[in-house]
Amino acid sequence: MGKKRTLALIWAVLAALLLTGYGAAAEEAADGECRYYYQLVKEETRQNLYYLYVERTDAGGVPLHAGSIVLGAKANKLEFEPADGWATLSSVYPLPPGQAVDDVVTEGTTTDGLNYISFGWYWQKIDDAPPKDSLSTGKTGASANRQLLGTLELTSDGPLELEDIELLPWTETASGKAQVADWQAAVANGGDEEAYREIINNTWRVPNWNVTSTGYYQGFYVPVEPAEGWETEESLRAVDLTAAWQSLTIGAYDPKDPMTLEFYQDGVLAATAEQTFSDTGVGHFKGRISFTKLTVADDSGVSVVLDGVYELRLTKQSHVMCTLGNVTFTEGRCDMLLGMYIELPCGDVDANGHIRQLDRAKLTAPARYGKAAKAGEPYDLDGDGRVNQKDLAILIAPENYGKDSIRIDF
């Protein structure tokens, strides 16, 4: 067996290890000019059939060799068929007895009732570099900066819209939850928590470890030509992957209560906007923010188009604030937040940026607990018009209690 073939096998095994969470984290991409996204394009002649692409902002950028993804929808079943040259890898952790790593797509259901498929994908024709574009496929959506990974078919009782398909956080799957539980156990027991963080980051890079549901899928590429030995372990680079068909998604409570968005430049408030999610509903919800549809105004009330680098602050009554630093807008559009999911911890009734015992004491004070909520007060967390045990349960839930304001810098 020649050296090149040996290196090819090493790369194939390494990719499998990386994408199932057993390897060391790959080095992040040195060049941040080219960004990468997942894209779904509907097949024109068949219902509920989509082409899944990896899209990059620079057509001349390096194509990806491997990555991870979880797609969910309110469908009876989701099926993925890899395009020629691509293969799937199991994302189950740990692997069930007797289950091979290769050619596995994991299925499951989230707590919100979405059916999902979860898998890693990699270029299996090791002796050839992965395709730089999808022009040769003749498929819908083909372009010079898209790699066709395969087709996604959904079985449902009726037609689905593109927005019905979600790029789910890996930590909402059984395998992701198991990885996070292992990391939390390591933290609690004095284990090697950094090693567990590396394992998680191979699939789902977490910028803020207080909110593991917020993060980015990882793709891998090698920035050299195949003739120079692209199969070697030292060549690996990692990039973030989000969903180009999705807006920024917020997880919070009480959809009737709006969210305020503040845009700062050099520490000065430059513009504000308000996002209304729904006129009805109670409890937890997920809502999307499309910046191109927002009405953004400066301090004099004049509408403006966001352009440049901003610090974005997201505030919602009874929730901790989320600050997104170094966010770039171009003519009102923000590509770097496409497909991102942010869960805002709820229960900060005193608005000090922390959810603690004082918030619990204020919520359960005899003057308000068990009574109708007063207009404008922050204690009715679920928005049902009363301050009661349901609100207390939200405040003391592990995903909320003890949490602080969130900051993510890009």
Summary of the structure (lengths in Angstrom):
residues: 410
radius of gyration: 22.5
end to end distance: 44.7
largest distance: 79.2
contacts: 1307
relative contact order: 0.13
helix: 20%
strand: 33%
